[in-house]
Amino acid sequence: MNITGSCVNGILTLRFAGELDHHFAREALAALTERIDAFLPRVCVLDLRELTFMDSSGIALILRAEREMRTLRGKLILENVPEQPLRVLRAAGLQQMAEIRQ
C-alpha cells in the first residue's frame, strides 16, 4: 500500500496504490487522519485509480474519512474507483455517504 497526496486551495487529494486490506489498514488510517488533521481541508478527495484490491478495511477507512470531513463540515469525494473496490463500496452502501466520481 502506498499513499501519496497534496493539498491545494483547501482540497486534500490522497492517492492510494496497491491493496487496501487488513494488513495495511492501520497504516492507511493513520496516514489519512494525520493528513486531514494537518491540512484541515474543505474537501478530501480519495483517488483510488491505482487500488488493486479492497476489503472491509477499506470501508472502515472511508467511514473514518467521512466522519473526519463531517466534523470539519467538509466533503468527501471518491474518484477513479476500479471495478472491484466499487463493488465493495456499493455493497456497503457507501455511495450514500460520499460522492463517487468515475
ABEGO torsion letter per residue (X at the ends): XBBBBBBBGGBBBBBBBEBBBAAAAAAAAAAAAAAAAAAGBABBBBBAAABABBBAAAAAAAAAAAAAAAAAGBBBBBBGBBAAAAAAAAAAGAAAABBBBX
